[in-house]
C-alpha cells in the first residue's frame, strides 16, 4: 500500500499564499464579483495543495518506511 507523502505545513502556506497574491494581481477582487473571487480562491487552494503534495512526493528524499 502506498502512503501519501505530505509536505511540511509551511511549504503549503508559502505556495498557496504566493499563488493567491498572483491571483489577486491577475484577477483584482474589485473587478470581479465576490462569488468569482471566492471561487478562484478555492480553485487556487485545491490546485496548490495538489501540486505541492505531488512535487513533494516526487522530489523529497525517501526515508525508511
C-alpha positions, 0 to 999 in steps of 0.5 A: 500500500502506498502512503501519501507523502505530505509536505511540511505545513509551511511549504503549503502556506508559502505556495498557496499564499504566493499563488493567491497574491498572483491571483489577486494581481491577475484577477483584482477582487474589485473587478470581479464579483465576490462569488468569482473571487471566492471561487478562484480562491478555492480553485487556487487552494485545491490546485496548490495543495495538489501540486505541492503534495505531488512535487513533494512526493516526487522530489523529497528524499525517501526515508525508511518506511 
